[in-house]
Every structure is written in C-alpha cells, then in structure tokens.
C-alpha cells in the first residue's frame, strides 16, 4: 500500500516474534522495517540481528514510570539512552529514540534527554502520548518545542484514551512532525492508537497532502486486520465501519441520491477507500430510498405503491427488524408492484 515504515515487532520478546520480524524485514522491500527495543543491550542486539532497517529504542522519562516501572533515576535513564543510541548508530542502522510518557514528563528533563540522544546520533525523535492525556493544542506546543531543540526528524505516537489520537497526530504534523505512528483500525493498548485510515484520509482529503498511500485498499486492509486480530470494527467506525457510507435517514438519502456531496464529505468518496455507498432501509427510511431500491430490483412502482412499501419498511424497522433487499422485494410483491417486462 506504500506504507513508509512498518514497526514489525519486539524481536527480543520471543523466538517466534524474532522470526516474524526477520521474515517481515526480508519480505517488505518497499517499506522501511523497524524493530522495537528497550534501552537494554539484549534488546538492541536482538533487533539488530533481526535485520531491520531501523531500531526504535524507548526509555521511560516521566517520574512515575521511572520510579515505579523502570526503577531508575533520571540520570541513569539518560545515560542508558545515549549508550543504546550510539550502539545502534555504530551498527550503521537508522535509530529512533522515544522518551516514553513524554506528555507527562518534566519539560526541562524531556529537553535534556532529547538533546543528549540527538547529539548521540538519533535520526528520529518520537514523542509518545503514552497514556493518551494530550490535547491537540498542548501536543502542538510540545512538538513545536521539541522540533526547535533537535536536528533529528520528529515522529509522534498518540493513544486514543479520550478519543483524541487522530486529532493529536494531525496536530503533531501541523507543529512540524514529519511522521506519525498509527495502527490499522486503531488497534493497540487500552483504547488503541491513532487509526491508520483516519490519519491517512484526513491528510489526503482535508490537508490535501499526497501521502503516497494506496488509499483504494484501505477498506480491504481493514477487513484483513479485523479478521486476523479478532478485533471487530464497530459499524460507526470512521472510514472503514460498515455504516461509514450508509444512509438511512430519508432526508440524507434523498440528498445523496440527488448529489452525493449533500450528505457526504465530498472530498472523500467510497471509491477513494475501496468501499461502496449503501442506502440502508429502516424506520427512518424515506420514499426516495425505497423508490431507488425498488427500481434497482426491476420494479416499476407508482407513487402510491412507493408510499405503501415505505410504510411497511418503517413499521418493520421500528420493530428492530433488519430490512434486507430480499425483504424489500417481498414487501413490493405484497403491495402488488409490477416488475419491468423482460423480453427474450
């Protein structure tokens, strides 16, 4: 699809994960493949041995994580971070450094560790909103500040605990970040990460940026990840949800039949993401949708017949019945709607 970087996994985690990362690194010729590592020698060596193009090393920097997760002082964390960045660079591999929990890290210490790892040779500085507490304005200010204190390229990693992951990723771009870390369908720890499909389509359609991503395969990709991850995509999920391009409301459906831009973004169409538009039948359905679907099925309804079929759709929809295309045709036959004559 043209994804720029694939963070394939955590090579030191297990033999199986090491082999998976290695296989992806060998197979993904069009993308940079990245392996994850803590600021631990064994992690870094495993990542390097897996054959990845980039090693992403991370170190806790917030006081709460330093004290109760990493069990290290600020000075120890900074020293270890510099050492592993130098080790990755000595191996001739691209290095990304993340001060984990950056959005809860003391600002002066955050800048100290970023400046030190930049001097050590980090190619990328990643700013993670590890627990999803950033707001777009605050995150913008942080990214802008860090960008002014490093010669490395800036990358962002945002979580969706408050539903702000995609907004924060876009805010990061606005502030000068060159890259964001995203996940298909927004999967990830807790409420998940910024969604691949949301960030890509916002950049393409709202910011008019050519990302280089083949957006026509976004829906296909989403379905693959949904199946393999066993994490179901909600129907109302932006871009890839089953209802993303569906219309039930009579007012909406009538407008879309006349001109799709009336009740769709216009700058993003179903075709752009490999999806299709659907007129959903239910208790809010209007006559325009019913007529359209009946004519698609080869019926020639009168105005009175359209109203009668619409009443049946609304009544059954109000009883929480799913009105399928076949059910609609059954209603049409009950009302006595004639079908087009077919000549052989």
N, C-alpha and C positions, 0 to 999 in steps of 0.2 A: 504493500500500500504506500510505500515511500516514507514510512516512519523513520525518523532520523537516528534515534538511539533506542535500543531495546535493553532495558535492565533485566537480564535473563535470570538472575537469582543470586543466592548467597553460597558460593562454592564450598566454603568450609562447613556448611551446615550438615551435610551427609554425603556419602559416596554417590547416592542417586542424584542429589542436586548438583554435585560437581560434574557428573557425567552429562546431565541435562544442559548445564551452562556451556560445557565444552562442545556439545553437539550443536547447540544454537550458534555459538561463535563460529563454528566451521561452516554452518549452512547459510547464515544470514549475510550474504555477500553485499547486499545493497544498504545495509544498516550498520551503524557502529554498535557493537555488542559490549555491554557493561556488566561487571561483576561487583557485588557489594562486599564490603569488608569493614569490620570494626578497626579501631586503632590498636590492633594486635598483630604481632608478626605472623602467626599461623594463618590468620585470615587473609592477610595480604599475599602470602606465598601461595595459598590455595587459589586465590583469584588470578594471580599471575600465571600459575601452572595451567589454569583452565583455558588459556589462550585468548582471553578477551582483549578488546581494543582499548578499553577504559576501565579503570578501577575507581569505584566510588567509595571513599573511606568516610566514616562518620564517627563523631565523638560527642557525647553529651556535653552541653555547655551551661544549661540552666542549673542553678544551685540545687533545686530539688532533685534533679536527675543525677547530678554529680554526687550528692550526698547519699541518696537512697537507692540508686540504681547502679551507677558506675563505681561508687565508693572511692572517689579520687578527689584530690584538691584541684583548684583551677590551674595551678602551676603544673601539676602532673599531667592534666589533660592537654594543656598547650604543648608541653614537651613531647608527649607521645604523638600528638597530631602532626607536629613538624617532622618527627622521625619517620612516620609512615608515608607522608607525602614525599619526602626525599627518597625513600626506598622505591616507591612506585616510579618516580621520575628517573631514578638511576637505572631502572629496568627498561626505560625507553617507552613507557606506556602513558597514555593520557590519564591525568589524575583529576578527579572531582573531590572536593572536600566539603562536608556538611557539618556545621555546628548544630547538632540535633537539639530541638526545642528552642530554636533561635528566637521565636516570638515571646518566650518567657525568660530570656537570658539578659542579664545586666548589659546595658548598651556599651559601656566602656570595655567590658571584658569581651563582648562579641567582636568589637572592632580590633582588640588586641590579637585575638586568635585568628581572625581573618587576615590581618596584616602579616602575621607570622607565617601562616600557611601559604599566603601569596608569595612572600619572599622565598619560601622553601620550594616554590615552583608549581603550585597548584594551577591547573589550566582553567578549572571551573570552581566557582564557589556556589554551593547550593544553599538556599535559605529555606529551611523547612518550618512550616507551621504545624509542628508535630501533633499537637492536640487540638488543632482547629479553632484557636481562640482569636485569630486575627480578624480584623475588619478591613475592607478594601482600602480605606483612606490610611489607616495605620500601617498596613502592609506596604502600600505605595511608599510611604515615608521611609520605612526600613530598607526597602530595596534601593531606593534612591540614595540613601545614606551609605549603604554598603558599596554600591557601584562607584561612589566617589572615593572609596578607600581601598580599592583593589584594581589591579591591572588584569585580573582574571575575568573571564566571562561569567555572568551571573545567571543562575538557574533557580527556579522556585519549585517548592513541593508543598502542596496545600491539602488539608484534610477537611472533610465535609460535616463536622460535628454540628455546626449551626447552619448548614446548607449554603455556605459561602465559598466552597472550594473553587468552583469555576470562576466566580467573581474575583476572588483573591488572585488566582492565576493570571487573569486578564489585567488586573491592577498591577501585578508584577511586571507584565510586559510593558504597560504604559509607563512605568517608572524606570525602564531601562534593561530589564531582564531579557536575555536572548533565548531562553529556553524554559519550558515548564515540564514537570513530571506529571504524567496523567495515567489513568488506568481505564481500560475499556469497560463500559457500563458503570464506571465509578466504583468498582470493587476495591476493597482494601480494608485496613484495620478499622474497627468500630463502624462508623457511618460511611467509611470509604474515602477515596481520594477524588481529586478533580477528575471529571469524566472526559476521557479522550474525545468522544463525539461532541460534547458540549463545547469544549475549548476550541477544537478544530473548526467547527462550524461557526462559532462566534467570530473567530479570526477571519475566516473566509468571507462570511456574509455581512458581518457588522463592521469589521475593521478593514475590509477589502484587502486582506493580505493573502498572497499566494503561498500557502504552506508547503506545497509540493506533495500533499497527501492525496491519494486517490479517494476522494470522498464518496464516489459512487459505490464503494464496497463497505461503507461504514455499517449499514444495516446487516449485511452478510457477516461481517466480523463480529458484530454484537451477538448475533444468534450463535455463532461458534463458541464464543466465550461463555454465553449463557448456558449452553449445553455442557461444556467441559468443566465449568466451575460449579455447576449445580446451584447457581445463584440466579433466581428468577428475576427478569426485568419487569418492573411494575408497568402496568398498562399506560399510566400517565407520565412515564419517564420521557424527558425531552429528547427529541431527535429520533430515538430508536424504540420508544414504547409503542405498544400496539395501537394506542389512541393518538399518537403524535400527529397524524394527518387524517384523523377521522372526524366526521361532523355528524352530530345527531340533531342539534337544535334546528328547528325549522328556519329561523332567521339566518343562521350561519350557513346551512346547507343551500338555501335559496341563493344567497350571495355568492357562494363558491361555484354553484352551477353557472351563474352568470359571468363571474370573473373571479378566479381563484385568489387574486390579491385582496379581495374584500375581507376575508376572514382567515388568511394565512399570511405569514411574514412577507411573502413576495420575494425577498432576497434569498429565501431558502425554500426550495421546492422538494417534493418527494423524490423526484428523479435525481436530484443532486446527491442524495444519500442512499440511493438504491432502494427506496421504499415506494409505496403506492398510496394514492388517496382513496379513502373509503367513505361512503355515506352510510352511517350506522342507523339502523331502524330501532326505535324505541318510543317511550312515552312522550318525548319532546319532538318527534319527527313531524315535519310539515308536508304539505301536499307536493311541493316541488321535488323533494327526495323520493316520495312514493311514485310520482309520475316517471321520474328519471329511471328508477329501478324497474318499473313495470315495462317501460319501453325497451330497456336493455334486454328484458326477457322475451320480447317479441309480442307483448300485448298492445292493444290499441284502446286504452280506456277513455271514456267520456269524462267530463268534469264531475258529474255526479258519481260515477264509479270510482274516480280517484278519491273523492271525499269519503265514500263508504269504506274503501280499503284503508285509508288513513285512519279512520275511526277504529277499525279493528286493530291496526298496528298500535295505536295509542292505548287502547283498552288492555290489550295483552301485555304491552310493555309496562304498563302501570302495575301489573301483577308480577313484575320481575322476570317475565318470560323473555328469553333471547330470541329476537326476531331474525331468523336467517333468511337468506334469499329463497330457499325452498318453502319456508313458511309464508313468505310474501306471495309466492305464486299460488299457494294453497288458498290464501285469502282472496286472491283475484278470481280463482275458479269458483269459490263460494259466492262471490258477488255476481259472477256471470260475465266477467270481462272477456271480450273476444280477442283472439290472437290473430296476428297477421297471417294471411293465407300464403302458404308455401307452395310454389309451383315447381314441378319436376320436368 
